[in-house]
Amino acid sequence: MSTRASLVARVLSSAWYRAPLPLDISIHELNRITPLLLGSGAGSLGWHRIRYSHLKTEKSAGDLQQAYRKHTLEAALHESHIKQSFSLLRDAGIEPILVKGWSIARQYPEKGLRPYDDVDLIVRPEEQASAQSLISAVESLQGYVDIHCGLSAVDPVDANGDWNSKTQLVMLGDLEVRILKPEENLRTLCLHLLRHGAFRPLWLCDIAVAVESRGQDFDWDRCLSSNKRVADWVASTIALAHKVLGARIEDTPIQQRTKSLPSWLPKSVLEQWERPFSKSHGVARHRAPMASYLTNPSGLLSDLRARWPNPIEATIYMRGSFNALPRWPFQVGECVGRTMKFVTRLPKTVRER
């Protein structure tokens, strides 16, 4: 029997096409993975994949369709927030860069297929306080717009370079919106997925969409960057999208990377997809602040197990390569590194308590 994660991969394969490929799964299999699709934000894509199949009248299909309708309505609201934010900041002489969210959702064939919760804007460090103050003062934008300081927040490659050379203006209705150029955008999407352990299937679909929708003038040298480690991370992520979701990369320099992709990498991704919910990953999986165990050690061991990093997170934290070597040294290294940071902060923590 197929695992739920492998079924999710089958359903999402080609789901970003305007006309997805035919899908052959049973009603039972659809019922098994519907909670995973809905909980991970991929419900709309699931509906798009089955909407013309014999499964479209099933109850699970109805739940996926409802997600699609909901995300379509939310997309209109988010676009309004984007326009309002850009107009507000530009009036104050601040030119933001929109990252993630709409900047990748716009490349899907329909608005409701790629949901996003908020609007992420990058501003220059010296403008962050002013931008945050302006956004916070508008009630309709509160909780919907996140202000980030500098491009280093999303991309470590030459983050202090010329912003204009890294961005482009695209139309959102009647408003020009500044987003990253395709090369920087793809690299940013890859790094975001890796930093978060690749636990959300939707993020790998984003990689596939960005690769397949690129123009003929796409500069692979610029995307992969002069940093060999980052280039390896980006190439590995794109190869992963091909391996797991069938993304088309035949005409790219990444094709060779698929032949050397370590077997543990797609395996780790599918393990995360068995529980692709935010509450199961990142800081959300911490049972309590580590400092709380100084006075009440009950539950410490179970919390330490919950904090054990997945292989992808550990590799990125330790700035390693995606090769065939075992991952446990990286996982141990991450735990040691985080422990040292905790110990360094401990005197201040004790004083505050």
Secondary structure, DSSP 4 states (H G I P E B T S, - for coil): ---HHHHHHHHHTTTTSSSPPP----HHHHHHHHHHHHHTT-HHHHHHHHTTSTTTTSHHHHHHHHHHHHHHHHHHHHHHHHHHHHHHHHHTT---EEESTHHHHTTSSSGGGS--SSEEEEE-GGGHHHHHHHHHT-GGGTTTEEEEESGGGT--TTTTS-HHHHEEEEEETTEEEEEE-HHHHHHHHHHHHHHTTT--HHHHHHHHHHHHT--TT--HHHHH-S-HHHHHHHHHHHHHHHHHH----TTSTTGGGGGG--THHHHHHHHHTTS--GGGSGGGG-SS-GGGGGT--TTHHHHHHHHPPPHHHHHHHTT---SSS-SHHHHHHHHHHHHHHHHHHHHHHHHH-
